[in-house]
Amino acid sequence: MTTGRPTRARSHRRPRRRGIRVLLALVAVAAVLGIAVVAVPMLRPAGPRPLFQMPVSCGETWQLSTYPGHDDYDVDFFPTEGEAWGRPVLASYAGTVTVAGINGSLGSRTPENPEGARGRGGGYWVKIDHGGKWETQYLHMLEPPLVTVGQKVAQGDQIGRLGSTGNSGAPHLHYEQRRGWDKVETRFDGTPSGITTDEREQILRRVSNNCPAVS
């Protein structure tokens, strides 16, 4: 007596299911290895803090500020003299560019249209890896960065120009120093900036020592 269902059809199903399970296992292993490649280096102790300098030109006096809701340790840079739009944004320390592009959306604020629509996020931005788990970030730049991903930069190299792209109300540079996954208090030329919380508005003034090396 036959059931009307060929026995061969049943034998084909098990290898197929087994193959799917093997494939899923391989995908899971690859995912774990990928996470490990990213996470394990971040679990190592950070190296010595680089001697970061202000991300603006040598000898200039700039206003460093924060405000409620800005997030702890974030610093906004505004020039105390002259036009803000287009001022050079400099690398705080030597390193390798890991991001150079758009964070969020740009909006339409420009020198010709300073009251244009705000965008979202950081606008044109750059991230630099300085080694030892240290990183700096530069946001709201005027136009596409002057550097590319993978490029090596020296301290004081120009990486962009100051602007107001992204979620920005006026031309300025939003700047961060990070150790691993954590933002930390910014230090310039070895001195703490003093901006550690966004619970209140803070306005400080500092002179940049991001000067060309003397040969």
C-alpha positions in Angstrom: 0.0 0.0 0.0 1.3 3.4 -0.9 0.6 6.7 0.8 0.9 8.7 -2.4 4.0 10.6 -1.1 7.3 9.5 -2.5 9.8 8.6 0.2 12.6 10.4 -1.7 11.0 13.8 -1.1 11.2 13.3 2.7 14.9 12.4 2.5 15.7 15.6 0.6 14.3 17.8 3.4 16.7 16.9 6.2 19.9 17.9 4.3 18.3 21.2 3.4 17.3 22.0 7.0 20.8 20.8 8.2 22.4 23.1 5.6 20.3 26.1 6.8 21.3 25.4 10.4 25.0 25.2 9.4 24.7 28.5 7.4 23.0 30.2 10.4 25.7 29.0 12.7 28.4 30.3 10.4 26.6 33.7 10.2 26.4 33.8 14.0 30.1 33.0 14.4 31.0 35.7 11.9 28.9 38.2 13.8 30.6 37.4 17.1 34.0 37.6 15.5 33.1 41.0 14.0 31.9 42.3 17.3 35.1 41.0 19.0 37.3 42.8 16.4 35.6 46.1 17.3 35.0 45.6 21.1 38.2 43.9 22.3 40.5 46.8 21.4 38.1 49.2 23.2 38.4 47.1 26.4 42.1 47.7 26.6 43.4 50.5 28.8 43.7 53.9 27.1 47.2 55.2 26.3 48.6 58.5 27.6 46.5 61.5 26.8 47.9 63.4 23.8 48.9 67.0 24.2 45.8 68.3 22.5 45.7 71.9 21.3 42.7 74.1 20.5 41.4 73.3 17.0 41.9 76.9 15.9 44.8 79.1 14.7 47.8 79.9 16.7 47.6 83.0 19.0 43.9 83.6 18.5 41.6 84.2 21.5 38.4 82.1 21.3 35.3 81.8 23.5 34.7 78.3 24.8 31.1 77.7 25.9 28.4 75.3 26.8 24.7 75.5 27.8 22.0 73.4 29.4 21.2 70.4 27.3 24.4 70.6 25.3 25.8 67.4 26.9 28.6 67.2 29.4 32.1 68.0 28.1 30.9 69.3 24.7 32.6 72.6 23.8 31.4 75.2 21.4 34.1 77.5 19.9 33.3 81.1 18.9 35.9 83.6 17.8 36.1 86.7 19.9 37.2 88.9 17.0 36.5 89.0 13.2 34.2 87.0 11.0 33.3 83.5 12.2 32.2 82.0 8.9 35.0 80.2 7.1 37.6 80.3 9.8 40.1 77.4 9.6 39.4 74.4 11.7 42.6 72.6 12.7 43.5 69.1 13.9 44.1 69.2 17.7 46.8 66.5 17.4 48.3 64.2 14.9 46.3 61.2 13.9 44.2 59.4 11.2 40.9 60.6 9.8 38.2 58.0 10.5 35.1 60.0 9.4 34.9 62.9 7.0 31.3 63.6 5.7 27.8 64.5 6.9 26.2 63.7 10.2 22.4 64.1 10.0 21.4 66.7 7.5 23.0 70.0 6.5 20.2 72.6 6.6 20.6 75.8 4.6 22.5 78.2 6.8 25.4 79.8 4.9 27.2 83.2 5.1 24.8 84.4 2.4 21.7 83.0 4.2 22.6 82.9 8.0 19.0 82.6 9.1 18.3 79.6 6.8 16.7 76.4 8.0 18.5 74.3 10.5 19.5 70.8 9.7 19.9 67.8 12.0 22.9 66.5 13.8 26.4 67.6 13.3 26.3 68.6 9.6 29.7 68.4 8.0 32.1 66.8 10.5 35.4 65.0 11.0 36.6 62.4 13.5 40.3 61.8 14.1 41.8 58.7 15.7 45.0 59.7 17.7 45.9 56.2 18.9 45.7 54.8 22.4 41.8 55.0 22.2 41.9 58.8 22.0 39.7 60.6 19.5 38.6 64.1 18.6 35.4 65.2 16.8 34.7 68.5 14.9 31.1 69.4 13.9 29.0 72.0 12.0 31.7 72.8 9.4 30.8 75.1 6.5 31.5 72.8 3.6 32.8 69.3 2.9 35.9 68.5 5.0 39.3 69.2 3.5 40.5 65.7 4.5 39.4 62.2 3.6 39.0 58.9 5.5 42.3 57.2 6.1 44.3 60.4 5.6 47.1 61.1 8.1 47.1 64.6 9.6 49.6 66.5 11.7 48.7 68.7 14.6 47.7 72.1 13.1 46.7 70.8 9.7 43.5 72.4 8.4 40.7 69.9 8.2 37.8 72.2 7.3 36.2 75.6 7.7 33.9 76.9 10.5 30.2 77.0 9.6 26.7 76.3 10.8 25.6 73.1 9.1 23.4 70.5 11.0 21.5 71.5 14.1 23.3 74.8 14.6 22.0 78.3 15.4 25.1 80.3 14.5 28.5 79.7 13.0 30.7 77.9 15.5 32.7 74.7 16.0 31.3 71.9 18.2 34.3 70.0 19.5 34.8 66.8 21.6 37.6 64.8 23.1 36.9 61.1 23.6 38.7 58.3 25.4 37.3 55.0 24.1 33.5 55.2 24.2 33.5 58.1 26.8 33.6 61.8 26.3 36.0 63.5 28.7 36.8 67.0 29.8 38.7 68.7 27.1 42.3 69.7 27.8 44.4 72.1 25.7 48.1 72.3 26.0 47.8 70.1 29.1 45.4 72.4 30.9 41.8 71.3 31.7 39.2 73.5 29.9 36.9 73.6 33.0 33.8 72.7 31.0 32.6 69.5 32.7 28.8 69.8 32.8 25.9 71.2 30.9 23.8 72.0 34.0 24.5 75.7 33.5 25.8 78.0 30.9 29.6 78.5 30.8 31.6 81.0 28.9 35.4 80.9 29.0 38.2 82.5 27.0 41.4 80.8 25.9 44.3 81.6 23.6 45.2 78.9 21.1 48.7 77.4 21.2 48.1 75.3 18.1 51.2 76.7 16.5 53.6 75.4 13.8 56.4 73.3 15.2 59.7 75.2 15.4 62.4 73.4 13.5 
